[in-house]
Amino acid sequence: MRKDKLKSKFIGGLIGSALGDFLGAGGKGYTDDTVMMIGVAESLIESKGFDGEDMAKRFMENYYKEPWRGYGPGPPQIFRMIKSGRKWNERLDRKLYPGGSLGNGAAMRIAPVGLFYCEDSVKLREIAYQSSMITHSHPLGMEGAALQAYAVAQAVKTEPEELDRYDFLKRLSDFVREKLYQEKLRKMEVLLKEAADELEVIEELGNWVEAYNSVPLAIYSFLANCGFRNTLNYALMVSEGGDRDTISAMAGAIAGACYGIEEIPKEWRDKLENREYIEKLAEKLYETKIRDEK
């Protein structure tokens, strides 16, 4: 793939994620989804790869700068534990939730991992799990993050005009380990073949805060539609009444990584809060990856 096209996909992935969050939250500003995604990207760039201590520190610093961004109840409590001396990899969410958090908080921020490790599925899974563990250590929370990252990675490697949605689904099915996600992917194939209506899609895939009830819907939004605009409009529609900003952020990340920044409507981009910084962050992530490969 040409370097300019790959760079476009990196920028599209991060801007797509932020735009989904921004529009899903009502177009008045983005939420913790984007703030934490920015933290992931900043850490990967600065550390030239994954460093759990650095990533947790950036999550904390960004939270304390803007605690009003709509964080759920878990992360702030975890940040306070880390601030008091606990380690990032102690699965601190298990102090709050039996077995750990299975929410979509790790998946919503994972796009930079999918971009940075798009050529190495083994490393991608490893880093997705580790980065998830800071706040979401339940197997279903970590697997949701890994599946979302892998969907972004596959989108990066897919030329839009060559997208085969059933082949894309098969690659995801071959990757995923948890049975619940395998079942959701099988349901996706049926829904695509039936051209199911929105209510049936929501009933089968879910549209709420659990990772297994939101990551599949984000992926389906991408596969059931052509183009970035259609993907995001569909995600915004089917997530109405559910976890709208996060599902739309994840769908936007996948579509942006596939279609590139040029295919994201300019009138949407121009309204995005902090757009220039996010674009520059995506460029630095791309440049860090390219240097790392030399």
C-alpha positions in Angstrom: 0.0 0.0 0.0 1.2 3.5 -0.9 2.5 5.4 2.1 0.2 8.4 1.5 -2.8 6.0 1.4 -1.7 4.3 4.7 -1.3 7.7 6.3 -4.8 8.7 5.2 -6.1 5.6 6.8 -4.4 6.3 10.1 -5.8 9.8 10.2 -9.2 8.5 9.1 -9.2 6.0 11.9 -8.6 8.5 14.7 -10.7 11.2 13.2 -13.5 8.7 12.5 -13.4 7.5 16.1 -13.5 11.0 17.5 -16.3 12.1 15.1 -18.4 9.1 16.0 -18.1 10.1 19.7 -18.7 13.8 18.9 -21.8 13.2 16.9 -23.0 10.4 19.1 -22.8 12.8 22.1 -24.9 15.4 20.3 -22.2 17.4 18.5 -21.4 19.6 21.4 -18.1 18.1 22.4 -16.5 14.7 22.6 -16.5 12.4 25.7 -14.1 10.2 27.6 -14.1 7.9 24.6 -12.0 10.3 22.6 -9.9 11.5 25.6 -8.8 8.0 26.4 -8.2 7.2 22.7 -6.0 10.2 22.6 -4.2 8.8 25.7 -3.6 5.5 24.0 -2.1 7.2 20.9 0.0 9.6 22.9 1.5 6.7 24.9 2.2 4.5 21.8 4.0 7.4 20.2 6.0 8.5 23.2 7.0 4.9 24.2 7.3 3.7 20.6 5.0 0.9 21.5 3.1 -0.3 24.5 4.2 0.8 28.0 1.4 0.1 30.6 2.7 2.4 33.2 3.0 5.3 30.8 -0.4 4.6 29.3 -2.1 4.5 32.7 -0.3 7.8 33.6 -1.6 9.5 30.5 -5.1 8.3 31.2 -4.9 9.8 34.7 -3.3 13.0 33.6 -6.0 13.5 30.9 -8.8 12.7 33.4 -7.6 15.1 36.0 -7.4 17.9 33.4 -11.0 17.3 32.2 -12.9 15.1 34.7 -16.2 16.4 33.3 -15.8 14.5 30.0 -18.4 11.9 31.0 -16.3 9.1 32.5 -18.1 6.1 33.9 -17.8 5.3 37.6 -15.0 2.8 37.3 -12.0 4.5 35.8 -11.8 7.4 38.2 -11.7 5.0 41.1 -9.0 3.0 39.4 -7.0 6.1 38.8 -7.2 7.0 42.5 -5.9 3.5 43.3 -3.0 3.9 41.0 -2.3 7.4 42.3 -2.1 5.9 45.8 0.6 3.4 44.7 -1.2 0.4 43.1 0.2 -0.9 39.8 -1.5 -0.6 36.4 -1.6 -4.3 35.8 -3.1 -5.4 39.1 -6.5 -5.8 37.5 -7.8 -3.1 39.8 -11.3 -3.2 38.2 -11.8 -6.5 40.1 -11.9 -4.5 43.3 -15.0 -2.8 41.9 -16.7 -5.6 39.8 -16.8 -9.4 40.3 -14.4 -10.8 37.7 -13.6 -7.4 36.3 -15.4 -4.9 34.0 -16.9 -6.3 30.8 -17.9 -2.9 29.6 -16.8 -1.4 26.3 -14.4 1.2 27.9 -11.3 -0.6 26.6 -12.8 -1.1 23.1 -13.9 2.5 22.7 -10.3 3.7 22.9 -8.4 0.9 21.1 -8.3 2.3 17.6 -4.6 3.5 17.8 -3.6 -0.1 18.8 -5.4 -1.5 15.8 -3.6 1.0 13.5 -0.2 0.6 15.1 -0.2 -3.2 15.1 -2.2 -3.8 12.0 0.4 -6.1 10.5 0.8 -8.4 13.5 -2.3 -10.0 14.8 -0.5 -11.8 17.6 1.1 -8.6 18.9 -2.2 -6.8 18.4 -4.1 -9.2 20.7 -1.3 -9.0 23.3 -1.4 -5.2 23.4 -5.1 -5.0 23.2 -5.4 -7.3 26.3 -2.7 -5.4 28.2 -4.0 -1.9 27.4 -7.5 -3.2 28.4 -6.3 -4.6 31.7 -5.7 -1.1 33.1 -9.4 -0.6 33.5 -11.3 -3.6 32.0 -9.8 -7.1 32.9 -12.9 -9.2 32.4 -12.2 -11.7 29.5 -15.2 -10.3 27.6 -14.0 -6.8 28.1 -10.5 -7.6 26.9 -11.8 -9.7 24.0 -14.1 -6.9 22.9 -11.1 -4.6 22.8 -9.1 -7.1 20.8 -11.9 -7.7 18.3 -12.4 -4.0 17.8 -8.7 -3.5 17.3 -8.5 -6.3 14.9 -11.5 -4.9 12.9 -9.7 -1.6 12.6 -6.5 -3.5 11.5 -8.4 -5.4 8.8 -10.0 -2.2 7.7 -6.6 -0.6 7.3 -5.4 -3.4 5.1 -8.6 -3.4 3.0 -9.0 -1.4 -0.2 -12.6 0.0 -0.1 -13.4 -1.2 -3.6 -12.2 -4.7 -2.7 -14.2 -5.0 0.5 -15.9 -8.4 0.8 -18.0 -8.2 4.0 -18.3 -12.0 4.3 -14.5 -12.5 4.0 -14.0 -9.7 6.5 -16.4 -11.5 8.9 -14.5 -14.7 8.4 -11.2 -13.1 9.3 -12.8 -11.7 12.5 -14.3 -15.1 13.3 -10.9 -16.8 12.8 -9.4 -14.3 15.2 -11.8 -14.2 18.1 -11.6 -16.7 20.9 -14.6 -16.1 23.2 -17.7 -18.1 22.2 -20.1 -15.2 22.9 -18.3 -13.1 20.2 -18.2 -16.0 17.8 -22.0 -16.3 18.2 -22.5 -12.6 17.5 -20.4 -12.8 14.4 -22.4 -15.7 13.1 -25.6 -13.7 13.8 -24.0 -10.9 11.8 -23.6 -13.0 8.7 -27.3 -14.0 8.9 -28.4 -10.4 9.4 -26.4 -9.3 6.4 -27.8 -11.9 4.2 -31.3 -11.1 5.3 -30.8 -7.3 5.0 -32.4 -7.2 8.4 -34.2 -4.2 9.7 -32.8 -2.0 12.5 -35.0 -3.5 15.3 -33.9 -7.0 14.5 -30.3 -6.0 14.3 -30.5 -4.3 17.8 -32.3 -7.3 19.2 -29.7 -9.8 18.0 -26.5 -7.7 18.5 -27.4 -5.3 21.3 -26.6 -1.6 21.6 -25.6 -1.1 25.2 -22.5 -0.6 27.3 -21.3 -4.2 27.6 -18.5 -4.9 25.1 -20.3 -7.9 23.6 -23.5 -5.7 23.2 -21.7 -2.9 21.4 -18.6 -4.0 19.5 -20.6 -6.3 17.3 -23.0 -3.5 16.4 -20.2 -1.2 15.5 -18.7 -3.8 13.2 -22.1 -4.5 11.7 -22.7 -0.8 11.0 -19.5 -0.8 8.9 -20.2 -4.0 7.0 -23.9 -3.3 6.3 -23.1 0.1 4.7 -21.0 1.6 2.0 -18.9 4.6 2.7 -18.0 6.5 5.9 -21.1 8.8 5.9 -23.5 5.9 5.6 -21.7 3.8 8.2 -21.7 6.5 10.8 -25.3 7.6 10.1 -26.4 4.0 10.5 -24.4 3.6 13.7 -26.0 6.8 15.1 -29.4 5.4 14.2 -29.2 1.9 15.6 -27.4 3.0 18.8 -30.2 5.6 19.6 -31.4 4.9 23.1 -28.2 2.9 23.8 -24.5 3.6 24.2 -24.7 5.9 21.2 -21.4 7.8 21.5 -19.3 4.7 22.0 -20.9 2.5 19.4 -20.6 5.4 16.9 -17.0 6.0 17.9 -16.1 2.4 17.2 -18.0 2.2 13.9 -16.3 5.5 12.9 -12.9 4.2 13.7 -13.4 1.1 11.5 -14.9 3.0 8.6 -12.3 5.8 8.8 -9.5 3.2 8.8 -10.9 1.7 5.7 -11.9 4.7 3.6 -9.3 7.2 4.8 -9.6 10.8 5.8 -10.6 12.1 2.4 -13.9 10.2 2.5 -14.9 11.7 5.9 -17.3 14.6 5.1 -15.6 18.0 5.5 -18.6 19.6 7.1 -18.3 17.0 9.9 -14.5 17.3 10.2 -14.7 21.1 10.5 -17.1 20.9 13.5 -14.9 18.4 15.4 -13.5 19.7 18.6 -9.7 19.5 18.8 -9.5 18.2 15.2 -6.1 19.6 14.4 -4.5 17.9 17.4 -6.1 14.6 16.7 -5.0 14.7 13.0 -1.4 15.6 14.1 -1.5 12.7 16.6 -2.5 10.3 13.9 0.3 11.5 11.6 2.8 11.0 14.5 1.4 7.5 15.1 1.9 6.7 11.4 5.4 8.1 11.4 6.3 6.2 14.6 5.1 3.0 13.0 7.0 3.6 9.8 10.2 4.3 11.7 9.8 1.3 13.8 9.5 -0.9 10.7 12.8 0.3 9.2 
